[in-house]
Amino acid sequence: MGSPKAARSKAGQLGGIWRRRVGAPFAALLVAAVLVLVLFTGRFPQGPDASSRFTPVHVDDSTPRTVRDRPVSSTDQDLETSDSSKQEGETSDSSKQEEEGSDQKFELDESSMEAMEEQKQPPEDTPETKPASQGTTPANSDLDGEGGMATTTAPDQEERNAGGSGSAPYTKCTPPPNSTVCDLSNSRFDICELCGDARTIGQSSTVMYVPHTQTSDGEEWSIRAQSRKNLPWVKKVTVKSLNTSQPAPRCTSKYAMPAIVFALGGLTANVWHDFSDVLVPLFLTARQFDRDVQLLVTNNQPWFSKKYMTILSKLTRHDIIDFDSDDQVRCYPHVIVGLRSHGDLGIYPNLSPQNYTMMDFRLFVRGAYGLPAAKVAIPYKADRDDPDKKPRIMLIDRGKTRRFINAPYIVQGLEWFGFEVVKVDPKMDSSLDEFARLVDSCDAIMGAHGAGLTNMVFLRSGGVVVHIVPYGIEFMADGFYGKPARDMGLGHVRYSISPEESTLLEKYGWNHTVIKDPKAIRSSGWDKVGEVYMSKQDIVLNMTRFGPVLLKAIDFIM
């Protein structure tokens, strides 16, 4: 065999011979390739879109160079009676879904009211900081009411600056036969779609449409560019359709991709509203463009973009523009102002031209965070070889309102039923990326009605949401979390607490209207419901009474 030193010496000699025999021809070939490249580069002039069709075209040398903003960057307890099963049966019908999507009332509805109550205190239900697979929809399962179980990377800087990969020009948008570009008919949202020649002027919150016809009459609309048009504090954007005598503002930058102008603010900073009012509607509006779309944000909230950049970067590969501070006139072939929305934390496929579903959205979000694919089973089933494996449940204990007063006892009870318990501190100091992976490691999440349950979007298909409903708010439980969970392909178990499990009983007593007649309190308006049932109530969970409901969740996991 010889010594290692001799072997290395022999290898060095062979390497030298190889380099002399191969290196010289290769170097000659490389020099020839460079000469050819230089020759042909000189023969073909470089147009403004030569490197990428998304690079801005500066049409006036006197205009300052475009400066892009960096991306800122239901199982009711069996001892109780409820009309929830009837309610769910109605909402599952597609025609009812259309009605829900168009007949929402917001002065103020329960979701707005709940968020306003939440915003009186610091956010509690998610970490302070920070997919794209569409599979067949698995059987949706709900363990609620009498129905039983029904089966049924942020882009790198070079890519941002180039603006794209040089693919074929965007051609999906056809100018309308007239200048009417805004639809104000939906009671939930307004939307304007400008197809042809659209020009955004951020500092004046204006988008101008230059019609292709010579007989166009000028029109103007002012819309709240979010999914809740009846919230007076959502910032408005003006959309103008110019007539033939009005001069169009001169473009400082031209693009071949579409753009979406939308507003933050509103009820955001509550994670349920972050998803229901912005992220789900943005998915509905932007996903069709396969990341080849620019987002222009009015009333920008830097914390929002920072927290959700993992999701936003999967909806666009381009810079996110702070619309209010943008001093450019940006010209696009297609601009959408506003966000489409179907309902509270919901997507109705019959209302989506692309037939998107909440299952699609959940899988999209999971893909964005790099979580296991849809075919991967929940953790308990994925590791059947471990005889000591226990189903894992995340217990979300709110910090301010609707708290579990007896949380240690609840943890003990869950462990007695065979769970491994992950108790979450709402103020935990971790990124949303880390929190998403923690949720993914669980088979179920459990919490009182509140924004923290929105984290069910990170569960795997077949996971379970154990929904504890405080006294007096049963009427809003299914719409907020039950139906969304089922539509995402998750199990949903709902438990409505009794008066004895609510701290309201000690405060008011059996004879007070708060305890005797919650419907009467509800008739007084959402503010009263929020003040009493949402803000003043904590929970002392009776694990004996809760046990049969929990067993149904276990059966689903097993």
C-alpha positions as CSV (number, residue, x, y, z in Angstrom):
1,M,0.0,0.0,0.0
2,G,2.9,2.4,0.7
3,S,3.1,5.2,3.2
4,P,0.5,8.1,3.3
5,K,3.3,10.5,2.4
6,A,4.2,8.6,-0.7
7,A,0.5,8.4,-1.7
8,R,0.1,12.1,-1.4
9,S,3.3,12.7,-3.5
10,K,2.0,10.4,-6.2
11,A,-1.4,12.1,-6.2
12,G,0.4,15.5,-6.6
13,Q,2.3,14.3,-9.6
14,L,-0.9,13.0,-11.3
15,G,-2.7,16.2,-10.5
16,G,0.1,18.3,-12.1
17,I,-0.1,16.2,-15.3
18,W,-3.9,16.6,-15.4
19,R,-3.7,20.3,-15.0
20,R,-1.2,20.7,-17.8
21,R,-3.1,18.5,-20.3
22,V,-6.7,19.9,-19.6
23,G,-6.0,23.4,-18.3
24,A,-4.5,24.9,-21.4
25,P,-7.4,23.9,-23.8
26,F,-10.0,24.9,-21.2
27,A,-8.3,28.4,-20.8
28,A,-8.3,28.9,-24.6
29,L,-12.0,27.9,-24.8
30,L,-12.9,30.4,-21.9
31,V,-11.1,33.2,-23.7
32,A,-12.9,32.5,-26.9
33,A,-16.3,32.5,-25.1
34,V,-15.5,35.9,-23.5
35,L,-14.6,37.4,-26.9
36,V,-17.9,36.1,-28.4
37,L,-19.9,37.6,-25.5
38,V,-18.2,41.0,-25.9
39,L,-18.7,41.0,-29.6
40,F,-22.4,40.2,-29.5
41,T,-23.1,42.5,-26.5
42,G,-21.9,45.4,-28.6
43,R,-24.1,44.5,-31.6
44,F,-27.4,44.4,-29.6
45,P,-28.4,47.6,-27.9
46,Q,-29.6,47.3,-24.4
47,G,-33.2,48.6,-24.1
48,P,-34.7,49.7,-20.8
49,D,-36.2,46.2,-20.2
50,A,-33.2,44.2,-21.4
51,S,-32.1,43.0,-17.9
52,S,-35.6,42.6,-16.6
53,R,-39.0,43.6,-17.7
54,F,-39.7,44.8,-14.2
55,T,-36.9,47.4,-14.1
56,P,-38.3,51.0,-13.9
57,V,-38.1,53.0,-17.1
58,H,-37.0,56.5,-16.3
59,V,-38.6,58.6,-19.1
60,D,-37.1,61.9,-18.0
61,D,-33.4,62.3,-17.3
62,S,-34.2,65.4,-15.2
63,T,-36.4,63.3,-12.9
64,P,-34.6,62.0,-9.8
65,R,-33.8,58.3,-9.9
66,T,-36.6,56.2,-8.4
67,V,-35.9,55.4,-4.8
68,R,-37.6,52.3,-3.7
69,D,-38.5,51.8,-0.1
70,R,-36.9,48.7,1.4
71,P,-39.5,46.2,2.4
72,V,-40.6,47.0,6.0
73,S,-39.6,44.5,4.7
74,S,-68.0,23.0,18.3
75,T,-68.6,20.7,20.4
76,D,-71.0,22.4,22.8
77,Q,-71.0,20.7,26.2
78,D,-73.5,18.0,26.1
79,L,-75.3,19.3,29.2
80,E,-76.1,22.6,27.4
81,T,-78.6,23.5,24.7
82,S,-77.6,25.6,21.8
83,D,-78.8,26.6,18.3
84,S,-75.3,26.5,17.0
85,S,-75.7,23.3,15.0
86,K,-78.6,24.9,13.1
87,Q,-76.4,28.0,12.5
88,E,-73.6,25.9,11.2
89,G,-75.8,24.0,8.8
90,E,-77.0,27.2,7.3
91,T,-73.5,28.7,6.9
92,S,-72.2,25.5,5.1
93,D,-74.6,26.2,2.2
94,S,-72.9,28.0,-0.7
95,S,-75.7,30.4,-1.1
96,K,-75.6,31.3,2.5
97,Q,-71.9,31.9,2.1
98,E,-72.6,34.5,-0.6
99,E,-75.0,36.1,1.7
100,E,-72.4,36.2,4.5
101,G,-69.9,37.7,2.1
102,S,-72.2,40.5,1.1
103,D,-74.5,41.3,4.1
104,Q,-72.0,42.0,6.8
105,K,-72.9,44.9,9.2
106,F,-70.1,46.8,10.9
107,E,-71.7,49.4,13.2
108,L,-70.1,47.7,15.0
109,D,-70.2,44.0,14.4
110,E,-69.0,41.4,16.9
111,S,-65.5,41.1,15.3
112,S,-65.0,44.9,15.3
113,M,-66.2,45.1,18.9
114,E,-64.0,42.3,20.1
115,A,-60.9,43.8,18.4
116,M,-61.7,47.2,20.0
117,E,-61.9,45.6,23.4
118,E,-58.6,43.7,22.7
119,Q,-56.9,46.9,21.6
120,K,-57.6,48.6,24.9
121,Q,-54.8,46.4,26.2
122,P,-51.4,45.3,24.8
123,P,-51.5,42.4,22.3
124,E,-51.5,39.2,24.2
125,D,-52.0,36.2,22.0
126,T,-49.0,36.0,19.7
127,P,-45.3,36.8,20.0
128,E,-44.5,40.4,19.4
129,T,-42.2,39.7,16.5
130,K,-42.5,38.0,13.3
131,P,-46.9,28.4,2.2
132,A,-47.4,27.5,-1.5
133,S,-49.0,24.2,-1.7
134,Q,-52.6,23.6,-2.7
135,G,-53.7,20.0,-2.2
136,T,-57.0,18.4,-2.3
137,T,-59.2,19.4,0.6
138,P,-59.2,16.6,3.2
139,A,-62.3,15.8,5.1
140,N,-63.4,18.6,7.3
141,S,-64.3,17.6,10.7
142,D,-66.3,19.3,13.3
143,L,-67.1,17.9,16.7
144,D,-69.8,20.5,17.5
145,G,-73.4,20.4,18.5
146,E,-75.7,17.5,17.5
147,G,-74.1,17.0,14.1
148,G,-71.5,14.7,15.4
149,M,-68.4,14.1,13.3
150,A,-68.8,15.1,9.6
151,T,-66.2,13.8,7.3
152,T,-66.2,15.4,4.4
153,T,-37.9,33.9,2.3
154,A,-37.7,37.4,1.8
155,P,-36.2,37.9,-1.7
156,D,-32.6,38.8,-1.9
157,Q,-31.6,42.4,-2.6
158,E,-30.4,41.7,-6.1
159,E,-33.7,40.2,-7.1
160,R,-35.5,43.1,-5.5
161,N,-33.5,45.6,-7.4
162,A,-33.9,43.8,-10.7
163,G,-37.6,43.4,-10.1
164,G,-38.0,40.0,-11.7
165,S,-36.6,37.3,-13.8
166,G,-37.3,38.6,-17.3
167,S,-40.3,36.3,-18.0
168,A,-42.9,37.2,-20.6
169,P,-44.7,40.5,-20.2
170,Y,-47.9,40.5,-18.1
171,T,-50.9,40.2,-20.4
172,K,-53.8,39.0,-18.3
173,C,-55.5,42.3,-18.0
174,T,-58.0,43.5,-20.6
175,P,-59.2,47.2,-20.5
176,P,-63.0,47.5,-19.8
177,P,-65.4,48.8,-22.5
178,N,-66.1,51.9,-20.4
179,S,-64.3,54.0,-17.8
180,T,-66.2,52.6,-14.8
181,V,-63.4,50.9,-12.8
182,C,-64.8,50.8,-9.2
183,D,-67.3,48.5,-7.7
184,L,-68.9,49.8,-4.5
185,S,-71.8,47.3,-4.4
186,N,-70.4,44.9,-1.8
187,S,-71.3,45.9,1.8
188,R,-68.1,44.6,3.1
189,F,-65.4,46.1,0.8
190,D,-65.0,48.5,-2.1
191,I,-62.6,47.5,-5.0
192,C,-61.3,49.4,-8.0
193,E,-59.5,47.6,-10.9
194,L,-57.7,49.8,-13.4
195,C,-56.7,47.9,-16.5
196,G,-54.6,49.5,-19.2
197,D,-52.9,52.7,-18.1
198,A,-52.9,53.3,-14.3
199,R,-50.7,55.8,-12.5
200,T,-50.1,55.9,-8.8
201,I,-49.3,59.2,-7.0
202,G,-48.6,58.2,-3.4
203,Q,-48.2,61.5,-1.7
204,S,-51.7,62.6,-2.7
205,S,-53.1,59.1,-2.1
206,T,-54.4,59.0,-5.7
207,V,-54.5,56.5,-8.5
208,M,-55.3,57.8,-11.9
209,Y,-56.7,55.8,-14.8
210,V,-56.1,56.9,-18.4
211,P,-58.9,55.3,-20.4
212,H,-58.2,53.9,-23.8
213,T,-61.4,55.3,-25.3
214,Q,-61.6,58.8,-26.8
215,T,-65.1,59.5,-25.4
216,S,-64.5,58.8,-21.8
217,D,-66.1,61.0,-19.1
218,G,-64.0,61.6,-16.0
219,E,-65.1,60.0,-12.8
220,E,-63.8,59.9,-9.3
221,W,-64.2,57.6,-6.3
222,S,-62.8,57.6,-2.8
223,I,-62.6,54.2,-1.1
224,R,-61.2,52.8,2.1
225,A,-58.6,50.4,0.7
226,Q,-59.1,47.6,3.1
227,S,-61.6,44.8,3.6
228,R,-63.8,46.7,6.1
229,K,-65.1,49.7,4.3
230,N,-67.4,50.9,7.2
231,L,-64.5,51.5,9.6
232,P,-64.2,55.3,9.5
233,W,-60.5,55.3,10.5
234,V,-59.3,53.2,7.6
235,K,-57.4,55.5,5.2
236,K,-59.0,56.4,1.9
237,V,-57.5,56.3,-1.6
238,T,-58.9,58.5,-4.4
239,V,-59.3,56.8,-7.8
240,K,-59.8,59.1,-10.8
241,S,-60.7,58.2,-14.3
242,L,-59.6,61.0,-16.5
243,N,-61.6,62.4,-19.4
244,T,-60.1,63.2,-22.8
245,S,-59.4,66.8,-21.9
246,Q,-57.5,66.1,-18.6
247,P,-53.8,65.8,-18.9
248,A,-52.3,62.7,-17.4
249,P,-49.4,63.0,-14.9
250,R,-46.1,62.1,-16.4
251,C,-44.6,58.8,-15.5
252,T,-41.4,58.8,-13.6
253,S,-41.2,55.0,-13.5
254,K,-42.9,52.4,-15.7
255,Y,-43.5,48.7,-14.9
256,A,-44.9,45.7,-16.8
257,M,-46.3,44.1,-13.7
258,P,-49.5,44.7,-11.8
259,A,-49.8,46.5,-8.5
260,I,-52.1,46.4,-5.5
261,V,-52.8,49.5,-3.3
262,F,-54.2,48.7,0.1
263,A,-54.4,50.1,3.6
264,L,-53.1,48.9,6.9
265,G,-54.4,50.3,10.2
266,G,-58.1,49.6,10.9
267,L,-58.4,46.9,13.5
268,T,-54.9,45.4,13.0
269,A,-52.6,44.8,15.9
270,N,-55.1,42.1,16.9
271,V,-53.8,38.9,15.3
272,W,-57.3,37.7,14.3
273,H,-57.8,41.0,12.4
274,D,-54.3,40.9,11.0
275,F,-55.4,37.7,9.3
276,S,-59.1,38.2,8.7
277,D,-58.9,41.8,7.5
278,V,-55.5,41.9,5.7
279,L,-53.6,38.7,5.1
280,V,-56.6,36.5,3.9
281,P,-58.0,39.3,1.7
282,L,-54.5,40.0,0.4
283,F,-54.1,36.3,-0.4
284,L,-57.4,36.4,-2.3
285,T,-56.3,39.5,-4.2
286,A,-52.6,38.9,-4.9
287,R,-52.1,35.1,-5.0
288,Q,-53.3,34.9,-8.6
289,F,-50.2,36.9,-9.7
290,D,-47.7,34.3,-8.4
291,R,-45.6,36.9,-6.6
292,D,-45.3,39.0,-9.8
293,V,-47.1,42.0,-8.3
294,Q,-46.0,45.1,-6.4
295,L,-47.7,46.1,-3.1
296,L,-48.2,49.7,-2.3
297,V,-49.3,50.2,1.3
298,T,-51.1,53.3,2.6
299,N,-51.2,54.0,6.4
300,N,-48.2,51.8,6.6
301,Q,-47.4,50.1,9.9
302,P,-43.8,49.0,9.9
303,W,-44.4,46.5,12.7
304,F,-46.9,44.7,10.4
305,S,-44.5,44.2,7.6
306,K,-41.7,43.1,9.9
307,K,-43.9,40.6,11.7
308,Y,-45.5,39.1,8.6
309,M,-42.7,39.5,6.1
310,T,-42.4,35.7,5.8
311,I,-45.9,35.7,4.4
312,L,-45.7,38.9,2.4
313,S,-42.5,37.8,0.6
314,K,-44.5,34.7,-0.7
315,L,-47.1,37.0,-2.2
316,T,-44.6,39.4,-3.9
317,R,-41.0,39.2,-4.9
318,H,-40.8,43.0,-5.4
319,D,-40.3,45.9,-3.1
320,I,-43.1,46.9,-0.9
321,I,-43.8,50.6,-1.3
322,D,-44.8,53.0,1.5
323,F,-47.5,54.7,-0.6
324,D,-47.9,57.8,1.6
325,S,-44.3,58.8,1.4
326,D,-43.8,57.9,-2.3
327,D,-42.9,60.9,-4.4
328,Q,-43.0,59.0,-7.7
329,V,-45.6,58.7,-10.4
330,R,-45.5,55.0,-11.0
331,C,-47.2,53.6,-14.1
332,Y,-48.6,50.1,-14.3
333,P,-50.7,48.1,-16.8
334,H,-53.0,46.9,-14.0
335,V,-53.7,48.3,-10.6
336,I,-56.1,47.0,-8.0
337,V,-57.1,49.4,-5.2
338,G,-58.6,47.7,-2.1
339,L,-58.7,44.1,-1.0
340,R,-61.4,41.5,-1.8
341,S,-63.0,39.7,1.2
342,H,-65.6,37.0,1.5
343,G,-66.2,37.0,5.3
344,D,-64.7,36.8,8.7
345,L,-61.5,34.7,8.5
346,G,-63.1,33.0,5.5
347,I,-62.8,32.2,1.8
348,Y,-65.7,31.0,-0.2
349,P,-64.6,29.1,-3.3
350,N,-67.8,30.0,-5.2
351,L,-66.9,33.6,-4.9
352,S,-63.3,33.1,-6.0
353,P,-62.5,33.0,-9.7
354,Q,-59.4,30.8,-8.7
355,N,-61.6,28.6,-6.4
356,Y,-59.3,29.4,-3.5
357,T,-60.3,27.9,-0.1
358,M,-59.2,28.4,3.5
359,M,-57.4,25.1,3.1
360,D,-55.3,26.6,0.4
361,F,-54.6,29.6,2.6
362,R,-53.5,27.5,5.6
363,L,-51.2,25.4,3.3
364,F,-49.9,28.5,1.8
365,V,-49.0,30.0,5.2
366,R,-47.4,26.7,6.3
367,G,-45.4,26.6,3.1
368,A,-44.2,30.1,3.7
369,Y,-42.8,29.1,7.1
370,G,-41.2,26.0,5.8
371,L,-43.5,23.6,7.8
372,P,-44.0,20.0,6.7
373,A,-46.1,19.3,3.6
374,A,-49.8,18.6,3.6
375,K,-49.2,14.8,3.4
376,V,-47.3,14.7,6.6
377,A,-49.5,13.5,9.5
378,I,-50.1,15.3,12.8
379,P,-47.1,14.6,15.1
380,Y,-48.9,11.9,17.2
381,K,-49.6,9.9,14.1
382,A,-46.3,10.6,12.4
383,D,-44.4,8.8,15.1
384,R,-46.4,5.6,15.7
385,D,-43.2,3.6,16.5
386,D,-42.8,5.4,19.8
387,P,-44.9,3.4,22.4
388,D,-44.6,6.3,24.9
389,K,-45.7,9.0,22.4
390,K,-48.5,11.2,23.7
391,P,-50.7,13.6,21.8
392,R,-49.4,17.1,22.3
393,I,-51.7,20.1,23.1
394,M,-50.9,23.7,23.2
395,L,-52.7,25.6,26.0
396,I,-53.0,29.3,25.2
397,D,-53.6,31.2,28.4
398,R,-54.5,34.8,27.9
399,G,-52.8,37.4,29.9
400,K,-55.5,40.0,30.7
401,T,-59.0,39.0,30.0
402,R,-60.8,35.6,29.6
403,R,-57.9,34.1,31.6
404,F,-57.9,30.6,33.0
405,I,-57.9,31.3,36.7
406,N,-57.1,27.6,37.5
407,A,-54.5,27.1,34.8
408,P,-52.3,24.7,36.8
409,Y,-55.3,22.5,37.5
410,I,-56.2,22.5,33.8
411,V,-52.7,21.4,32.9
412,Q,-52.9,18.6,35.5
413,G,-56.2,17.5,34.1
414,L,-55.0,17.5,30.5
415,E,-52.0,15.4,31.5
416,W,-54.4,13.0,33.3
417,F,-56.3,12.6,30.1
418,G,-53.0,11.6,28.4
419,F,-51.8,14.8,26.8
420,E,-48.3,16.3,26.7
421,V,-49.1,20.0,27.5
422,V,-47.3,23.0,26.1
423,K,-48.5,26.0,28.0
424,V,-47.9,29.2,26.1
425,D,-47.2,32.6,27.7
426,P,-48.8,35.2,25.4
427,K,-45.9,37.5,26.0
428,M,-43.3,35.0,25.2
429,D,-40.3,36.6,23.5
430,S,-39.9,34.6,20.3
431,S,-40.4,35.3,16.6
432,L,-43.5,34.3,14.7
433,D,-41.3,31.8,12.7
434,E,-40.4,30.0,16.0
435,F,-44.0,30.1,17.2
436,A,-45.3,28.7,14.0
437,R,-42.9,25.7,14.4
438,L,-44.1,25.3,18.0
439,V,-47.7,25.1,16.9
440,D,-46.8,22.7,14.1
441,S,-45.3,20.4,16.7
442,C,-48.7,20.1,18.4
443,D,-51.7,17.9,17.6
444,A,-54.2,20.4,19.1
445,I,-54.4,23.9,20.4
446,M,-56.7,24.9,23.2
447,G,-57.7,28.3,24.4
448,A,-60.5,30.7,25.4
449,H,-62.3,32.5,22.6
450,G,-59.8,35.1,21.5
451,A,-57.2,36.1,19.0
452,G,-54.7,33.4,20.1
453,L,-56.8,30.7,18.5
454,T,-56.0,32.2,15.1
455,N,-52.7,30.4,15.4
456,M,-54.6,27.3,14.2
457,V,-53.3,28.3,10.7
458,F,-50.0,26.7,11.7
459,L,-51.6,23.3,12.6
460,R,-51.2,20.3,10.4
461,S,-54.1,18.8,8.5
462,G,-56.1,16.8,11.0
463,G,-55.1,18.9,14.0
464,V,-57.8,20.0,16.5
465,V,-58.9,23.3,17.9
466,V,-60.3,23.0,21.4
467,H,-62.4,26.2,21.7
468,I,-63.5,27.3,25.2
469,V,-66.4,29.8,24.9
470,P,-66.9,32.2,27.8
471,Y,-70.3,32.7,29.1
472,G,-72.6,35.0,27.1
473,I,-70.8,35.0,23.8
474,E,-71.8,31.7,22.3
475,F,-73.6,33.4,19.4
476,M,-70.2,34.6,17.9
477,A,-68.2,31.4,18.5
478,D,-68.7,29.4,15.4
479,G,-68.4,32.3,12.9
480,F,-65.0,33.4,14.4
481,Y,-63.3,30.1,14.9
482,G,-65.5,27.0,14.3
483,K,-66.3,27.5,10.6
484,P,-62.8,28.7,9.7
485,A,-61.3,25.7,11.5
486,R,-63.5,23.3,9.5
487,D,-62.8,25.1,6.3
488,M,-59.1,24.7,6.9
489,G,-59.4,20.9,7.3
490,L,-59.1,21.0,11.1
491,G,-61.2,19.4,13.8
492,H,-63.2,21.8,16.0
493,V,-64.3,21.1,19.5
494,R,-66.4,23.7,21.3
495,Y,-67.1,23.9,25.0
496,S,-69.4,26.6,26.3
497,I,-68.8,27.3,30.0
498,S,-71.6,27.4,32.6
499,P,-72.2,30.4,34.8
500,E,-70.5,28.5,37.7
501,E,-67.3,28.5,35.6
502,S,-67.4,32.3,35.0
503,T,-66.1,34.9,37.4
504,L,-69.1,37.0,36.3
505,L,-71.3,34.9,38.7
506,E,-69.4,36.0,41.7
507,K,-69.5,39.7,40.5
508,Y,-73.2,39.9,39.7
509,G,-75.0,36.9,41.3
510,W,-77.7,34.6,39.9
511,N,-80.4,37.3,39.8
512,H,-78.6,39.8,37.7
513,T,-79.4,40.2,34.0
514,V,-75.8,39.5,33.1
515,I,-76.3,35.9,34.3
516,K,-80.1,35.4,33.8
517,D,-80.5,36.9,30.4
518,P,-77.3,37.4,28.2
519,K,-79.6,38.1,25.2
520,A,-80.9,41.2,26.9
521,I,-77.3,42.5,27.4
522,R,-76.6,41.7,23.8
523,S,-79.7,43.8,22.7
524,S,-78.1,46.7,24.4
525,G,-75.4,46.8,21.8
526,W,-71.9,45.5,21.1
527,D,-70.2,47.9,23.4
528,K,-72.1,46.4,26.4
529,V,-71.3,42.9,25.3
530,G,-67.6,43.8,25.0
531,E,-67.5,45.6,28.3
532,V,-69.2,42.7,30.3
533,Y,-68.5,39.4,28.6
534,M,-65.3,40.1,26.8
535,S,-63.4,42.4,29.2
536,K,-64.7,41.5,32.7
537,Q,-64.8,37.8,32.5
538,D,-62.3,35.1,33.5
539,I,-62.7,31.3,33.5
540,V,-62.5,28.6,36.2
541,L,-62.7,25.5,34.0
542,N,-64.5,22.5,35.5
543,M,-62.4,19.6,34.2
544,T,-65.0,17.1,35.2
545,R,-67.7,18.8,33.2
546,F,-65.2,19.5,30.4
547,G,-64.0,15.9,30.3
548,P,-66.5,14.4,27.8
549,V,-65.8,17.1,25.3
550,L,-62.0,16.6,25.6
551,L,-62.5,12.9,25.0
552,K,-64.1,13.8,21.6
553,A,-60.9,15.7,20.7
554,I,-58.8,12.8,21.8
555,D,-60.9,10.4,19.6
556,F,-60.3,12.7,16.6
557,I,-56.6,12.8,17.2
558,M,-56.4,9.0,17.6
